[in-house]
Amino acid sequence: MWQVIKASFSSIKGVKFFFPEDMPDNIVLQTRHLTLQGIPTTTELKWVDWLPNGAHLFFSPIAKVTGEDAVAQYKVTRRRSEELGFDFIGTFVVGMREMHHIVCIVFDKKDHDSRRRAHLLIKTLIDDAAARGWGEYRTHLALMDQIASTYNFNNNSMMKLNETIKNALDPKGILA
C-alpha cells in the first residue's frame, strides 16, 4: 500500500514524506504512530484546551475515497465552522474502501452561546452531509435520532425493523 500512496502523492510538486522516526518531536505524528498500532493515548483530548472550559463534539461523515469528496467535505465543514464562529479542526482517515472525516467542534462548555452555536453547527453539518450522500458513522447520543433519520432507504425499512425489535425488548422505553 505504501508504494501506491507514495506514487500517488509523488505527482505533487515538492511533496515530502515523513515517518515517526524522522520527527521525534512532532506530537501529532508520534500520537498517530501509537494509535495506529492500537496503543491508546489521551494526547488528542488536548484539542479541547484550544478554548477555556473546552468541550467538543465530533462530526464524522464517511465518503468514497476520492479527491472530489475530500475537497467537498473540507470546503463544506470549514465554511460552516467559520460561519458559526468556530476554528476548523479536521482530519481525514483514509481506508481501503472509505474515507472518514473527523471534524472536532471545540466550544466553551460554560458559555451558553458557544454551546448553542456548536449544537447548531453539528446539526447543520449532519443535514449537509446527508444531502450529499455522506453518512455519519458515529455521533453523540443527543444526535442519534437525527442521524438515524438520514438513513431512510426503502421507506425507512431499517428504522422500522430496529424500532420493532427495540419495542419488543424494551416495551417501557427504559433503554436508550
C-alpha positions as CSV (number, residue, x, y, z in Angstrom):
1,M,0.0,0.0,0.0
2,W,2.9,2.4,0.8
3,Q,4.1,2.2,-2.8
4,V,0.6,3.1,-4.1
5,I,0.3,6.1,-1.7
6,K,3.9,7.2,-2.5
7,A,3.3,7.0,-6.2
8,S,0.0,9.0,-6.0
9,F,1.4,11.8,-3.8
10,S,4.7,12.0,-5.6
11,S,3.0,13.7,-8.5
12,I,2.6,16.8,-6.3
13,K,5.5,19.2,-6.8
14,G,7.6,19.5,-3.6
15,V,5.9,16.6,-1.8
16,K,7.8,15.2,1.3
17,F,7.2,12.1,3.3
18,F,7.9,11.8,7.0
19,F,7.9,8.8,9.3
20,P,7.7,8.8,13.1
21,E,11.5,8.2,13.5
22,D,12.2,11.2,11.2
23,M,10.3,13.6,13.5
24,P,10.5,12.5,17.2
25,D,9.3,15.9,18.4
26,N,6.2,16.0,16.2
27,I,3.5,15.2,18.7
28,V,0.8,14.7,16.0
29,L,2.9,12.2,14.1
30,Q,4.0,10.4,17.3
31,T,0.4,10.2,18.6
32,R,-0.7,8.7,15.3
33,H,2.2,6.3,15.4
34,L,0.8,5.0,18.7
35,T,-2.9,5.0,18.0
36,L,-2.5,3.3,14.6
37,Q,-0.8,0.4,16.5
38,G,-3.8,0.2,18.8
39,I,-1.9,1.9,21.7
40,P,-4.3,4.2,23.5
41,T,-3.3,7.8,24.4
42,T,-5.1,10.8,25.8
43,T,-3.0,13.3,23.8
44,E,-5.8,14.0,21.3
45,L,-8.0,15.2,24.1
46,K,-5.8,18.2,24.4
47,W,-7.7,19.6,21.5
48,V,-10.3,20.8,23.9
49,D,-7.7,23.0,25.5
50,W,-8.0,25.2,22.4
51,L,-10.5,27.2,24.4
52,P,-11.1,27.9,28.1
53,N,-13.5,25.4,29.5
54,G,-13.1,23.4,26.3
55,A,-15.5,20.7,25.3
56,H,-16.1,19.0,22.0
57,L,-18.5,17.4,19.6
58,F,-17.2,15.2,16.8
59,F,-18.7,15.3,13.3
60,S,-17.6,12.1,11.4
61,P,-19.0,11.6,7.9
62,I,-17.9,8.8,5.7
63,A,-17.4,9.1,2.0
64,K,-15.9,7.4,-1.1
65,V,-12.1,7.6,-1.3
66,T,-11.9,10.3,-3.9
67,G,-10.2,13.7,-4.0
68,E,-13.5,15.2,-5.0
69,D,-15.3,14.0,-1.9
70,A,-12.3,15.0,0.3
71,V,-12.2,18.5,-1.1
72,A,-16.0,18.9,-0.9
73,Q,-16.2,17.7,2.7
74,Y,-13.3,20.0,3.6
75,K,-15.0,23.0,2.0
76,V,-18.4,22.4,3.5
77,T,-17.2,21.7,7.0
78,R,-14.7,24.6,7.1
79,R,-17.2,27.1,5.7
80,R,-19.9,26.0,8.1
81,S,-17.5,26.1,11.0
82,E,-16.4,29.7,10.1
83,E,-20.0,30.8,9.6
84,L,-20.7,30.0,13.2
85,G,-17.5,31.4,14.5
86,F,-15.5,28.2,15.1
87,D,-12.0,27.4,14.2
88,F,-11.9,24.5,11.9
89,I,-10.1,21.4,13.2
90,G,-10.4,18.4,10.9
91,T,-8.5,15.4,9.7
92,F,-9.1,12.6,7.2
93,V,-8.5,9.0,7.9
94,V,-8.4,7.0,4.6
95,G,-9.1,3.3,4.5
96,M,-9.2,0.8,1.7
97,R,-12.8,1.5,0.8
98,E,-13.9,4.5,2.8
99,M,-12.7,7.9,4.0
100,H,-13.6,9.1,7.5
101,H,-13.5,12.9,8.0
102,I,-13.2,13.7,11.7
103,V,-14.2,17.3,12.5
104,C,-13.7,18.4,16.1
105,I,-16.0,21.2,17.1
106,V,-14.4,22.7,20.2
107,F,-16.6,25.0,22.3
108,D,-16.7,26.7,25.7
109,K,-18.9,24.4,27.8
110,K,-19.6,27.2,30.3
111,D,-20.7,29.7,27.6
112,H,-24.4,29.4,26.6
113,D,-23.9,31.0,23.1
114,S,-20.8,28.8,22.4
115,R,-22.8,25.7,23.3
116,R,-25.8,26.8,21.2
117,R,-23.6,27.5,18.1
118,A,-21.8,24.2,18.5
119,H,-25.0,22.3,18.5
120,L,-26.4,24.3,15.6
121,L,-23.2,23.6,13.7
122,I,-23.2,19.9,14.1
123,K,-27.0,19.6,13.3
124,T,-26.4,21.7,10.1
125,L,-23.4,19.6,9.1
126,I,-25.4,16.4,9.6
127,D,-28.1,17.8,7.2
128,D,-25.4,19.0,4.7
129,A,-23.7,15.6,4.7
130,A,-26.9,13.7,4.3
131,A,-27.9,15.9,1.3
132,R,-24.6,14.9,-0.4
133,G,-24.9,11.2,0.4
134,W,-22.3,11.1,3.2
135,G,-23.3,9.0,6.2
136,E,-22.3,9.7,9.7
137,Y,-20.6,6.7,11.3
138,R,-20.6,7.8,15.0
139,T,-22.3,10.6,16.9
140,H,-23.2,11.9,20.3
141,L,-26.3,10.3,21.8
142,A,-28.1,13.6,21.7
143,L,-27.9,13.4,17.9
144,M,-28.7,9.8,17.3
145,D,-32.3,10.4,16.2
146,Q,-31.2,13.0,13.6
147,I,-28.5,10.7,12.3
148,A,-30.9,7.7,12.2
149,S,-33.4,9.7,10.2
150,T,-30.7,10.3,7.5
151,Y,-30.7,6.6,6.7
152,N,-34.0,6.1,5.0
153,F,-33.6,3.6,2.2
154,N,-36.7,1.6,1.2
155,N,-39.2,3.7,3.1
156,N,-37.1,3.6,6.3
157,S,-37.3,-0.2,6.5
158,M,-34.2,-0.5,8.7
159,M,-35.6,2.0,11.2
160,K,-38.9,0.2,11.3
161,L,-37.1,-3.1,12.0
162,N,-34.9,-1.5,14.7
163,E,-38.0,0.0,16.3
164,T,-39.9,-3.3,16.2
165,I,-37.0,-5.1,17.9
166,K,-36.5,-2.2,20.4
167,N,-40.2,-2.1,21.4
168,A,-40.2,-5.9,21.8
169,L,-37.1,-5.9,24.1
170,D,-37.9,-2.6,25.9
171,P,-41.7,-2.0,25.9
172,K,-41.5,0.7,28.5
173,G,-38.7,2.6,26.7
174,I,-36.2,2.5,29.5
175,L,-33.1,1.8,27.4
176,A,-31.5,4.5,25.2
